[in-house]
Amino acid sequence: MDRPRRLPITVADLRFAVWSLLSTAAGLGIAVALVDGVTVRSPWAVLPAALAVGAGDALLRVPLRRIARASGALGALVLGLGAQVLVVLAVLRLLPGISSRSWADAVAVLLIAAVVMAVGHWLVGASDNAYVVGDLVRQGRRRAGLSPRGGAGEGGQEGTERPPGVLVVMLDGVSRATLDHALEAGLTPTLERWLGGGSHRVESWWARVPCTTPASTLGLLHGTTDEVPAFRWWSREQGRLVVTNRPADAAAVERRASDGRGLLAGGGAAVSTMFSGDAATSLLVMSRASAGLGPGQMFVRFFASPFVLVRAVVGTVAEALKELYQGWQQTARGVRPRVPRHGWYPVLRAVTNVLLRDLNTSLVAEQLVRGVPVVAVDLVDYDEIAHHAGPLRPESLRALEGLDRVLGLWQEVADGAPRRYRVVVVSDHGQSLGATFEQVNGRSLGQEVRMLMAARGAAPRSTTEATGHDVAESEAWGPANTALHALRRGDGEEARVLVGPDREPAGWGHREGAPPAQELPEVAVVGSGNLGMVWFCREPGPVDGAEVARRWPALLPGLLANPAVGVVVVRDGGEVVAHGRDGAHRLVSGEVDGKDPLAAYGTRARADLLRVARLPEAGDLVLLSAVDPMGRVHAFEGLVGSHGGLGGDQSEAVLVHPVELVVPDGERHDVDGSRMLVGAESVHRRMVAWLDGLGLREGL
């Protein structure tokens, strides 16, 4: 039976149009009153001005998309900003009853109106980013025949005529314990509605060591984590540190890991992910940065909509100020453990939590409206704040609240999309709280290693260290370098990172083979959360425990005597041995001498450490920090919330999936008394099976 025809314009559309007109008029009215160069004969002239601004956006959108198709994302940004200024300038110059003296007046009016409208949205409780894709939401719901406040729930229309689709949302750094806290606190009403209504179920999965974003994301999107032993590592083949936060290094990792059949193969889209998953469309993807940020027309909706980009920039500044206040509050209240929250971090938090979130919201909504079969996006907001504030601190959970609003917005877009989208929410790892290694020890891990090597052996004359507060903000620099790398893709320096602690000097690039041994540092010390690794860089291959004891006899005993160190893993012939202060655990045979050093790390510790120690580029020494009965660890970086090793909540990640997409119990394993998927590879295989079952992998 055919559906009854519906009016092209609904009451909800009219209500929104009136609200938009009034809010734009209020913003313009206050702006023209404050800018000396603008005069208005009557307050009523502001209403047609607001109407003209909206009409200008509608008229310019199509030609801007066509131009941006050739000019790329940067062109979309320039065109969009220019279009907004030109529309406002035309209104001020041509509309009867309003006049201005210069284009600078138009810029001032645009900025002030954006500030006023942002404040107005906040005052009426609409401070989220719904305005970014509000038109898509309304159009989609109208096409689907849904009421403005009701609907068929997650998945959209009840009819089955629409082909299936899947939206995979990665919530960076959210552990199962954190999600449970947020649900209990009422901070995630969208997820609560899905879970309480029975459309979804939530379960845990185990993020194996290294439980870092690069390893888990590679596993989720490409089905392997073997190429990533840590967040950064020493490559003996290349004679340098490899850092997955560098776009060129991320691209190299993906080339080795990809078989062309990743999660997004066959026409999918990746948005703001570290790796592409073999997607046909990549937007803000780090491993594809050398090819640009993505098709330019995708960015027009965000960059060219009246006041949207400007309001996002205003919100970004406000977020930076909020971070400075919250950091000061932690200090004033004496919250412990804590780390400094100044320098570039407030700016990076503001960019990821406002500007990048708004842009991602728009880009994903575009893909849903276009009917892309599988879309994946990585939202880093919570992870970045939790690193510096703590996993369960109020500001961290508020970030999760904002991400839940984005989920709700995408659900509304999906309700009227050409496909019936199933939404899968997955985190890449969790986070654990604790004072840093340096706060406990008074020295960084690199300083500790150098001191112990010099105690009764040959002191290292040169070292490479990637621990301590200097790299605490490393993950946050990724999106910035993705954008900058893409914009400079034609300058012949494709491997070079432009900003942040992992940047390289001018002239740096990939080498043909490693440099001579005498040019290398003698030791490289790297921290990835509470996972530490040490390489003896001038040695041609891995160095076993016996050689370490012979050349630096104080190193292993000294590390184990440190109260912030829990386990040191070394190779010992055919064995791999985890040493603790009062005993050792032979990871291959399972034999334990003395007190088991892995007892505090759970039932997966042996398998996880054996696996990571056997990875080709793992450190000669692999360390875990100590963990206390509360699950607190000590990051080898300047982070109060960390992940990478074992201990606390960092390894228990989240998988929220529709109930019709089943996880067979046979794929689960026992972990500390619970049954769950183990490893990002297992989650990848399960999601691929879901896509196969929905008919989205035909021909792959």
C-alpha positions as CSV (number, residue, x, y, z in Angstrom):
1,M,0.0,0.0,0.0
2,D,1.4,3.4,-1.0
3,R,2.0,6.0,1.7
4,P,-0.2,9.0,1.6
5,R,1.4,12.1,0.1
6,R,2.7,14.6,2.6
7,L,3.0,18.3,2.3
8,P,6.5,19.5,1.3
9,I,6.4,21.9,4.2
10,T,5.5,20.8,7.7
11,V,4.6,22.7,10.8
12,A,8.0,21.8,12.2
13,D,9.7,23.4,9.2
14,L,7.7,26.6,9.6
15,R,8.5,26.7,13.3
16,F,12.2,26.3,12.6
17,A,12.1,28.9,9.8
18,V,10.5,31.4,12.2
19,W,13.0,30.6,14.9
20,S,15.9,30.9,12.5
21,L,14.6,34.2,11.2
22,L,14.1,35.7,14.6
23,S,17.4,34.5,16.0
24,T,19.3,35.7,12.9
25,A,17.4,39.0,13.1
26,A,18.3,39.4,16.8
27,G,22.0,38.7,16.1
28,L,22.1,41.1,13.2
29,G,20.1,43.8,15.1
30,I,22.6,43.8,18.0
31,A,25.5,43.6,15.6
32,V,24.4,46.6,13.5
33,A,23.8,48.6,16.7
34,L,27.3,48.0,17.9
35,V,29.2,48.6,14.7
36,D,29.7,52.3,14.1
37,G,30.0,52.1,10.3
38,V,26.5,50.5,9.9
39,T,23.3,52.6,10.1
40,V,19.7,51.4,10.1
41,R,16.7,53.6,9.6
42,S,14.2,51.4,11.3
43,P,14.4,48.3,13.5
44,W,12.0,46.6,11.1
45,A,14.7,46.7,8.4
46,V,16.6,43.9,10.3
47,L,13.9,41.3,9.5
48,P,14.3,41.5,5.7
49,A,18.0,41.6,6.3
50,A,17.9,38.3,8.1
51,L,15.6,36.8,5.4
52,A,18.1,38.0,2.8
53,V,21.0,36.3,4.6
54,G,19.1,33.0,4.6
55,A,18.2,33.3,0.9
56,G,21.8,34.1,0.0
57,D,22.9,30.9,1.6
58,A,20.3,28.9,-0.3
59,L,21.2,30.5,-3.6
60,L,25.0,30.1,-3.2
61,R,25.1,26.6,-1.9
62,V,24.9,24.8,-5.2
63,P,27.4,26.8,-7.2
64,L,29.8,26.7,-4.2
65,R,29.6,22.9,-4.2
66,R,30.5,22.8,-7.8
67,I,33.5,25.0,-7.4
68,A,34.6,23.2,-4.3
69,R,34.6,19.9,-6.1
70,A,37.6,21.2,-8.0
71,S,39.2,23.4,-5.4
72,G,39.2,20.9,-2.5
73,A,38.6,21.4,1.2
74,L,40.8,24.5,1.5
75,G,38.9,26.0,-1.4
76,A,35.7,25.2,0.3
77,L,36.9,27.0,3.4
78,V,38.0,30.1,1.5
79,L,34.9,30.1,-0.6
80,G,32.6,29.6,2.3
81,L,34.0,32.4,4.4
82,G,34.1,34.7,1.4
83,A,30.5,33.8,0.6
84,Q,29.3,34.6,4.2
85,V,31.1,38.0,4.1
86,L,29.8,38.8,0.6
87,V,26.2,37.9,1.6
88,V,26.4,40.2,4.7
89,L,28.1,42.9,2.7
90,A,25.4,42.7,-0.1
91,V,22.7,43.0,2.5
92,L,24.3,46.0,4.2
93,R,24.9,47.7,0.9
94,L,21.9,46.9,-1.2
95,L,19.0,46.4,1.1
96,P,16.9,49.5,1.7
97,G,17.0,50.9,5.2
98,I,20.5,49.6,6.0
99,S,23.9,51.0,4.9
100,S,27.6,50.5,5.7
101,R,30.9,52.1,4.9
102,S,33.2,49.2,4.2
103,W,33.7,45.4,3.9
104,A,35.3,45.5,7.4
105,D,31.8,46.5,8.7
106,A,30.4,43.3,7.2
107,V,33.1,41.2,8.9
108,A,32.4,42.9,12.2
109,V,28.6,42.3,11.8
110,L,29.2,38.7,10.9
111,L,31.4,38.1,14.0
112,I,29.2,39.9,16.5
113,A,26.0,38.3,15.2
114,A,27.6,34.9,15.5
115,V,28.6,35.6,19.1
116,V,25.1,36.8,19.9
117,M,23.5,33.8,18.3
118,A,25.8,31.4,20.1
119,V,24.9,32.9,23.4
120,G,21.3,32.8,22.5
121,H,21.4,29.1,21.7
122,W,23.1,28.5,25.1
123,L,20.5,30.5,27.0
124,V,17.6,28.5,25.5
125,G,19.3,25.2,26.1
126,A,20.3,24.6,22.5
127,S,24.0,24.9,23.0
128,D,24.8,21.6,21.2
129,N,25.6,21.6,17.5
130,A,22.2,20.7,16.1
131,Y,22.3,23.9,14.0
132,V,25.1,22.5,12.0
133,V,22.9,19.9,10.3
134,G,19.4,21.1,11.3
135,D,18.3,21.4,7.7
136,L,19.4,17.8,7.0
137,V,17.5,16.5,10.0
138,R,14.3,18.3,9.0
139,Q,14.5,17.3,5.3
140,G,15.3,13.7,6.2
141,R,12.4,13.4,8.7
142,R,10.0,15.0,6.3
143,R,11.0,12.5,3.5
144,A,10.6,9.7,5.9
145,G,7.2,10.8,7.0
146,L,8.2,11.2,10.7
147,S,7.0,13.7,13.2
148,P,9.5,16.3,14.4
149,R,9.6,14.8,17.9
150,G,8.6,11.2,17.3
151,G,9.7,8.6,14.9
152,A,10.4,4.9,14.4
153,G,13.4,5.0,16.9
154,E,16.9,4.0,16.0
155,G,17.0,2.7,12.5
156,G,14.4,5.1,11.1
157,Q,11.4,4.1,9.1
158,E,9.5,1.0,10.0
159,G,9.3,0.1,6.3
160,T,11.9,-2.4,5.0
161,E,12.1,-1.1,1.5
162,R,15.2,0.9,2.3
163,P,18.5,-1.0,1.8
164,P,20.6,-1.4,5.0
165,G,23.5,0.7,6.1
166,V,25.8,0.8,9.1
167,L,27.2,3.8,11.0
168,V,30.2,2.9,13.2
169,V,30.9,5.6,15.8
170,M,34.2,5.2,17.7
171,L,34.3,6.9,21.1
172,D,37.9,7.3,21.8
173,G,39.0,6.3,25.3
174,V,35.7,5.3,26.8
175,S,35.9,2.3,29.1
176,R,33.0,0.1,30.1
177,A,33.2,1.5,33.7
178,T,33.1,5.1,32.4
179,L,30.0,4.4,30.2
180,D,28.3,2.8,33.1
181,H,28.9,5.9,35.3
182,A,27.6,8.2,32.5
183,L,24.5,6.1,32.1
184,E,23.8,6.1,35.8
185,A,24.3,9.9,36.0
186,G,21.9,10.5,33.2
187,L,24.5,12.1,30.9
188,T,23.9,9.8,27.9
189,P,20.2,9.9,27.3
190,T,20.5,8.7,23.6
191,L,22.4,5.6,24.6
192,E,20.1,5.1,27.6
193,R,17.1,5.3,25.2
194,W,18.6,2.7,22.9
195,L,19.6,0.3,25.7
196,G,16.4,0.9,27.8
197,G,14.2,0.6,24.8
198,G,15.7,-2.7,23.8
199,S,17.0,-1.7,20.4
200,H,20.7,-2.1,21.5
201,R,22.7,-4.0,24.0
202,V,26.1,-3.1,25.5
203,E,29.0,-5.4,26.2
204,S,32.7,-5.2,26.9
205,W,35.6,-6.2,24.7
206,W,39.2,-6.5,25.7
207,A,41.8,-4.2,24.1
208,R,45.0,-6.1,24.2
209,V,48.4,-4.5,24.9
210,P,49.2,-2.0,23.5
211,C,45.7,-0.6,24.2
212,T,46.4,2.6,22.3
213,T,44.4,4.4,19.6
214,P,46.7,3.4,16.7
215,A,46.7,-0.3,17.5
216,S,43.0,-0.6,18.3
217,T,41.9,1.6,15.3
218,L,44.1,-0.4,12.9
219,G,42.6,-3.6,14.3
220,L,39.0,-2.3,14.1
221,L,39.4,-1.0,10.6
222,H,41.9,-3.4,9.0
223,G,41.8,-6.5,11.2
224,T,45.4,-6.6,12.5
225,T,47.4,-4.9,15.2
226,D,50.7,-6.6,14.5
227,E,52.2,-3.5,12.9
228,V,51.8,-1.4,16.1
229,P,53.8,-2.3,19.2
230,A,53.1,1.1,20.9
231,F,52.0,4.6,20.2
232,R,55.5,5.4,19.0
233,W,58.5,3.0,18.7
234,W,62.1,2.7,17.5
235,S,62.5,1.2,14.1
236,R,65.8,-0.5,13.7
237,E,65.2,-0.8,9.9
238,Q,64.7,3.0,9.5
239,G,66.9,4.1,12.4
240,R,64.4,6.5,13.9
241,L,61.3,6.8,16.0
242,V,58.1,5.9,14.2
243,V,55.1,7.9,15.5
244,T,51.6,7.0,14.3
245,N,50.6,10.6,14.9
246,R,52.7,11.6,11.9
247,P,50.5,11.2,8.8
248,A,53.3,9.7,6.7
249,D,54.0,7.1,9.4
250,A,50.3,6.3,9.7
251,A,50.2,5.9,5.9
252,A,53.2,3.5,6.0
253,V,51.6,1.4,8.7
254,E,48.4,1.2,6.8
255,R,50.2,0.1,3.6
256,R,51.7,-2.8,5.5
257,A,48.4,-3.8,7.2
258,S,45.9,-3.3,4.5
259,D,44.7,-6.1,2.2
260,G,42.2,-3.9,0.4
261,R,39.3,-5.6,2.2
262,G,39.1,-3.3,5.3
263,L,35.9,-2.6,7.2
264,L,35.0,0.3,4.9
265,A,35.9,-1.4,1.6
266,G,33.3,-1.4,-1.1
267,G,32.2,2.2,-1.1
268,G,32.4,3.2,2.6
269,A,33.5,6.5,4.1
270,A,36.0,7.2,6.9
271,V,35.7,10.5,8.8
272,S,38.4,11.8,11.2
273,T,40.0,8.3,11.7
274,M,43.7,7.5,12.0
275,F,43.4,4.8,9.2
276,S,41.1,4.5,6.3
277,G,39.7,1.0,6.5
278,D,40.1,1.0,2.7
279,A,37.2,3.5,2.4
280,A,36.3,4.9,-1.0
281,T,35.8,8.4,0.6
282,S,38.3,9.6,3.3
283,L,37.6,12.9,5.1
284,L,40.2,14.2,7.6
285,V,41.8,10.7,7.7
286,M,45.4,10.8,8.9
287,S,46.8,8.0,6.8
288,R,45.3,9.6,3.6
289,A,46.4,13.2,4.4
290,S,48.9,13.3,1.5
291,A,45.9,13.0,-0.8
292,G,44.2,16.0,0.9
293,L,41.4,16.3,3.4
294,G,38.7,14.8,1.1
295,P,36.3,16.0,-1.6
296,G,35.8,19.7,-1.2
297,Q,32.1,19.8,-1.8
298,M,31.7,17.7,1.4
299,F,32.8,20.7,3.4
300,V,30.6,23.4,1.9
301,R,27.7,22.9,4.2
302,F,29.8,23.6,7.2
303,F,32.0,26.4,5.8
304,A,29.4,28.3,3.8
305,S,26.4,28.2,6.1
306,P,25.6,31.6,7.6
307,F,27.3,31.9,11.0
308,V,28.0,28.2,11.4
309,L,31.7,28.3,11.0
310,V,32.0,31.6,12.8
311,R,29.9,30.3,15.7
312,A,32.1,27.2,15.9
313,V,35.1,29.4,16.1
314,V,33.5,31.5,18.8
315,G,32.6,28.3,20.7
316,T,36.2,27.1,20.3
317,V,37.5,30.2,22.0
318,A,34.9,29.8,24.8
319,E,36.0,26.1,25.2
320,A,39.6,27.2,25.7
321,L,38.7,29.7,28.3
322,K,36.6,27.0,30.0
323,E,39.5,24.6,30.1
324,L,41.7,27.3,31.7
325,Y,39.1,27.8,34.4
326,Q,38.6,24.1,35.0
327,G,42.3,23.5,35.3
328,W,42.6,26.4,37.8
329,Q,39.7,24.9,39.7
330,Q,41.5,21.5,40.0
331,T,44.5,23.3,41.4
332,A,42.5,25.6,43.8
333,R,40.7,22.5,45.2
334,G,43.8,20.5,45.5
335,V,42.5,17.7,43.3
336,R,45.0,14.8,43.1
337,P,46.3,13.3,41.1
338,R,46.5,16.0,38.5
339,V,48.8,17.3,35.8
340,P,49.4,20.9,34.4
341,R,46.6,21.9,32.0
342,H,48.2,24.9,30.3
343,G,50.4,25.5,27.3
344,W,48.9,24.4,24.0
345,Y,46.5,21.9,25.5
346,P,43.5,24.4,26.1
347,V,43.7,25.3,22.4
348,L,43.9,21.7,21.3
349,R,41.0,20.7,23.6
350,A,38.9,23.6,22.2
351,V,39.6,22.6,18.6
352,T,38.7,18.9,19.1
353,N,35.7,19.5,21.4
354,V,34.0,22.3,19.3
355,L,35.4,23.0,15.9
356,L,36.3,19.4,14.9
357,R,33.2,18.0,16.6
358,D,30.9,20.4,14.6
359,L,32.8,19.6,11.4
360,N,32.6,15.8,12.0
361,T,28.9,16.2,12.7
362,S,28.3,17.8,9.4
363,L,30.5,15.5,7.4
364,V,29.0,12.3,8.8
365,A,25.4,13.7,8.2
366,E,26.4,14.4,4.6
367,Q,27.5,10.7,4.2
368,L,24.2,9.4,5.7
369,V,22.1,11.6,3.5
370,R,24.1,10.4,0.5
371,G,23.4,6.8,1.4
372,V,27.0,5.6,1.8
373,P,26.7,2.0,2.8
374,V,29.1,2.0,5.8
375,V,30.4,5.1,7.6
376,A,33.0,5.2,10.4
377,V,33.9,8.2,12.5
378,D,36.3,8.6,15.4
379,L,35.3,11.1,18.1
380,V,38.3,12.0,20.3
381,D,36.7,14.6,22.6
382,Y,36.4,12.6,25.8
383,D,39.8,11.0,25.5
384,E,41.7,14.3,25.2
385,I,40.0,15.8,28.3
386,A,40.3,12.6,30.3
387,H,44.0,12.4,29.7
388,H,44.5,15.8,31.5
389,A,41.5,15.9,33.9
390,G,41.1,12.3,34.8
391,P,38.7,9.6,33.3
392,L,35.8,10.3,35.7
393,R,36.3,13.9,36.5
394,P,33.2,16.2,35.8
395,E,34.6,17.9,32.7
396,S,35.5,14.5,31.1
397,L,32.0,13.1,31.6
398,R,30.5,16.3,30.3
399,A,32.4,15.7,27.1
400,L,30.8,12.3,26.9
401,E,27.4,14.0,27.4
402,G,28.2,16.2,24.3
403,L,29.1,13.1,22.2
404,D,25.8,11.5,23.2
405,R,24.0,14.5,21.8
406,V,25.8,14.0,18.5
407,L,24.7,10.4,18.4
408,G,21.1,11.6,18.8
409,L,21.5,14.1,16.0
410,W,23.0,11.4,13.7
411,Q,20.1,9.1,14.5
412,E,17.7,11.9,13.5
413,V,19.5,12.3,10.2
414,A,19.5,8.5,9.7
415,D,15.8,8.3,10.3
416,G,15.2,9.9,6.9
417,A,18.3,8.7,5.0
418,P,18.1,6.5,1.9
419,R,19.4,3.6,3.9
420,R,18.1,2.1,7.1
421,Y,21.2,2.6,9.2
422,R,22.2,0.4,12.1
423,V,24.3,2.4,14.6
424,V,27.3,0.6,16.2
425,V,29.2,2.4,19.0
426,V,32.6,1.1,19.8
427,S,35.5,2.5,21.9
428,D,39.1,1.7,21.2
429,H,40.2,1.3,24.8
430,G,39.5,2.8,28.2
431,Q,41.6,4.9,30.6
432,S,43.1,4.4,34.0
433,L,43.7,7.1,36.6
434,G,46.9,7.6,38.5
435,A,49.9,9.9,39.4
436,T,52.5,9.9,36.7
437,F,55.8,8.0,36.9
438,E,57.7,11.3,37.2
439,Q,55.4,12.5,40.0
440,V,56.1,9.3,42.0
441,N,59.7,9.0,41.1
442,G,61.0,12.5,40.7
443,R,62.5,11.6,37.3
444,S,61.2,10.6,33.9
445,L,61.6,7.1,32.7
446,G,64.3,8.2,30.3
447,Q,66.2,9.9,33.1
448,E,65.9,6.8,35.3
449,V,67.2,4.5,32.5
450,R,70.2,6.7,31.8
451,M,71.0,6.9,35.5
452,L,70.9,3.1,35.9
453,M,72.9,2.4,32.8
454,A,75.6,4.7,34.1
455,A,75.6,3.2,37.6
456,R,77.8,0.1,36.9
457,G,78.2,0.1,33.1
458,A,78.9,2.2,30.1
459,A,76.9,5.4,30.3
460,P,74.9,6.2,27.2
461,R,76.4,9.2,25.4
462,S,73.2,9.9,23.5
463,T,69.6,9.0,23.9
464,T,66.2,9.5,22.4
465,E,63.5,9.9,24.9
466,A,59.7,10.2,24.3
467,T,58.4,10.2,27.9
468,G,57.5,12.9,30.3
469,H,55.3,16.0,30.0
470,D,56.8,17.0,26.7
471,V,54.7,14.5,24.8
472,A,51.6,14.5,27.1
473,E,49.6,16.3,24.4
474,S,50.8,14.1,21.5
475,E,47.5,12.5,20.6
476,A,45.8,15.9,20.5
477,W,48.2,17.2,17.8
478,G,47.0,14.5,15.4
479,P,44.0,16.2,13.8
480,A,46.0,19.5,13.4
481,N,48.9,17.7,11.7
482,T,46.4,15.8,9.5
483,A,45.0,19.1,8.2
484,L,48.4,20.8,7.9
485,H,50.0,17.9,6.2
486,A,47.1,17.7,3.7
487,L,47.4,21.4,2.9
488,R,51.1,21.0,2.2
489,R,51.0,17.8,0.3
490,G,52.6,19.3,-2.8
491,D,55.7,20.8,-1.2
492,G,57.9,17.7,-1.4
493,E,58.0,17.1,2.4
494,E,55.2,14.6,2.7
495,A,56.6,12.9,5.8
496,R,57.2,16.0,7.8
497,V,55.0,16.9,10.8
498,L,54.6,20.7,11.1
499,V,53.5,21.3,14.7
500,G,53.6,19.5,18.1
501,P,56.1,17.5,20.1
502,D,56.5,14.9,17.4
503,R,57.4,17.4,14.7
504,E,60.7,17.0,12.8
505,P,63.2,19.6,11.7
506,A,63.2,21.0,8.2
507,G,64.8,18.6,5.7
508,W,63.7,15.5,7.6
509,G,62.2,12.7,5.6
510,H,62.1,8.9,5.2
511,R,65.6,7.4,4.8
512,E,66.7,4.7,2.4
513,G,67.7,2.2,5.1
514,A,69.0,3.1,8.6
515,P,71.8,5.6,9.1
516,P,75.2,4.3,10.3
517,A,75.2,3.0,13.8
518,Q,77.5,5.7,15.1
519,E,74.9,8.3,14.2
520,L,72.2,6.6,16.2
521,P,71.4,7.3,19.9
522,E,72.5,4.5,22.1
523,V,69.2,4.1,23.8
524,A,65.6,5.1,23.0
525,V,63.1,5.3,25.8
526,V,59.4,5.5,25.0
527,G,56.2,5.8,27.1
528,S,52.7,4.9,25.8
529,G,50.6,5.5,28.9
530,N,51.8,3.0,31.6
531,L,53.5,0.9,28.9
532,G,57.2,1.7,28.5
533,M,59.7,0.4,26.1
534,V,63.5,0.6,25.9
535,W,65.6,0.0,22.7
536,F,69.4,-0.2,22.5
537,C,69.5,1.5,19.1
538,R,73.0,0.7,17.9
539,E,72.5,-3.1,18.2
540,P,71.5,-4.7,14.9
541,G,68.8,-6.8,16.4
542,P,66.9,-7.4,19.7
543,V,69.0,-7.6,22.9
544,D,68.2,-10.4,25.3
545,G,68.1,-10.2,29.1
546,A,71.5,-11.9,29.6
547,E,73.2,-9.2,27.4
548,V,71.5,-6.4,29.2
549,A,72.6,-7.8,32.6
550,R,76.2,-8.2,31.4
551,R,76.5,-4.7,29.9
552,W,74.3,-2.7,32.3
553,P,74.1,-4.8,35.5
554,A,72.3,-2.2,37.5
555,L,69.5,-1.5,34.9
556,L,67.1,-4.4,35.5
557,P,67.4,-4.5,39.3
558,G,67.2,-0.7,39.5
559,L,64.0,-0.6,37.5
560,L,62.4,-3.3,39.6
561,A,63.3,-1.6,42.8
562,N,61.5,1.5,41.6
563,P,58.1,1.8,43.4
564,A,56.4,3.1,40.2
565,V,57.5,0.0,38.1
566,G,55.6,-3.2,38.3
567,V,56.9,-5.5,35.6
568,V,59.9,-5.6,33.3
569,V,59.7,-8.1,30.4
570,V,62.9,-9.3,28.7
571,R,63.7,-12.0,26.1
572,D,65.7,-14.9,27.6
573,G,66.7,-17.3,24.8
574,G,63.5,-19.0,23.7
575,E,61.7,-17.7,26.7
576,V,60.1,-14.4,27.5
577,V,60.3,-13.5,31.1
578,A,58.3,-11.0,33.1
579,H,60.3,-9.9,36.1
580,G,58.8,-8.4,39.2
581,R,60.3,-7.2,42.5
582,D,59.8,-10.6,44.2
583,G,59.5,-13.1,41.4
584,A,59.4,-13.9,37.7
585,H,56.8,-15.3,35.3
586,R,58.1,-17.3,32.3
587,L,55.5,-16.3,29.7
588,V,56.0,-19.2,27.3
589,S,55.9,-22.1,29.7
590,G,53.8,-20.4,32.4
591,E,56.3,-21.2,35.2
592,V,56.4,-18.8,38.1
593,D,59.5,-18.3,40.4
594,G,58.6,-16.7,43.7
595,K,55.7,-14.2,43.8
596,D,53.9,-13.9,40.5
597,P,54.5,-10.4,39.2
598,L,51.4,-10.6,37.0
599,A,48.9,-11.3,39.7
600,A,47.7,-7.7,40.0
601,Y,47.2,-7.4,36.2
602,G,44.4,-9.9,35.6
603,T,44.0,-13.1,33.7
604,R,45.0,-11.7,30.3
605,A,48.4,-10.4,31.4
606,R,50.5,-13.4,30.4
607,A,49.0,-13.7,26.9
608,D,49.0,-9.9,26.3
609,L,52.6,-9.4,27.4
610,L,53.9,-12.5,25.5
611,R,52.3,-11.3,22.3
612,V,53.5,-7.7,22.5
613,A,57.1,-8.8,23.5
614,R,57.2,-11.0,20.4
615,L,56.2,-8.2,17.9
616,P,59.0,-7.6,15.5
617,E,59.6,-4.0,16.6
618,A,58.9,-4.3,20.3
619,G,61.4,-2.9,22.8
620,D,64.3,-4.8,24.2
621,L,62.8,-4.1,27.5
622,V,59.0,-3.8,28.0
623,L,57.7,-2.2,31.2
624,L,54.4,-1.9,33.0
625,S,54.0,0.6,35.8
626,A,52.9,-0.6,39.2
627,V,49.1,-0.9,39.7
628,D,47.4,-0.5,43.1
629,P,44.3,-2.3,44.4
630,M,42.1,0.6,43.2
631,G,43.4,0.1,39.6
632,R,45.5,3.3,39.6
633,V,48.6,3.2,37.4
634,H,51.5,5.5,36.7
635,A,51.8,6.8,33.1
636,F,55.3,7.1,31.7
637,E,54.0,10.3,30.1
638,G,52.6,13.5,31.7
639,L,49.0,12.2,31.8
640,V,46.8,11.7,34.7
641,G,44.4,9.5,32.7
642,S,46.3,7.0,30.5
643,H,46.1,3.8,28.5
644,G,48.5,1.6,26.6
645,G,49.5,-1.1,29.1
646,L,47.6,-3.0,31.8
647,G,45.9,-2.1,35.0
648,G,42.6,-0.4,36.0
649,D,39.9,0.2,33.4
650,Q,42.0,0.9,30.3
651,S,41.7,-2.5,28.7
652,E,37.9,-3.0,29.0
653,A,36.5,-1.2,26.0
654,V,32.8,-0.8,25.0
655,L,30.7,-2.3,22.2
656,V,27.1,-1.1,21.8
657,H,25.3,-2.8,18.9
658,P,21.7,-3.4,17.7
659,V,20.2,-6.5,19.2
660,E,19.6,-8.0,15.7
661,L,23.4,-7.9,15.2
662,V,24.4,-10.8,17.4
663,V,27.7,-11.6,19.0
664,P,27.9,-15.5,19.2
665,D,29.0,-16.7,22.6
666,G,31.5,-18.9,20.9
667,E,33.5,-15.8,19.9
668,R,33.8,-14.6,23.5
669,H,36.5,-15.6,26.0
670,D,36.8,-15.6,29.8
671,V,38.5,-12.5,31.1
672,D,38.6,-11.9,34.8
673,G,35.3,-13.7,35.3
674,S,33.5,-12.1,32.3
675,R,32.8,-13.2,28.8
676,M,33.9,-10.8,26.1
677,L,35.5,-10.5,22.7
678,V,39.3,-10.3,23.0
679,G,41.3,-8.0,20.7
680,A,40.4,-5.4,18.1
681,E,40.8,-8.1,15.5
682,S,37.9,-10.0,17.0
683,V,35.7,-7.0,16.9
684,H,36.7,-6.3,13.3
685,R,35.8,-9.9,12.3
686,R,32.4,-9.6,14.1
687,M,31.6,-6.3,12.4
688,V,32.6,-7.7,9.0
689,A,30.3,-10.7,9.6
690,W,27.5,-8.2,10.4
691,L,28.2,-6.4,7.1
692,D,28.2,-9.7,5.3
693,G,24.9,-10.6,6.8
694,L,23.4,-7.3,5.7
695,G,24.7,-7.8,2.1
696,L,27.1,-4.9,2.3
697,R,30.3,-6.9,1.4
698,E,29.2,-8.4,-1.9
699,G,32.1,-8.8,-4.3
700,L,34.8,-8.4,-1.5
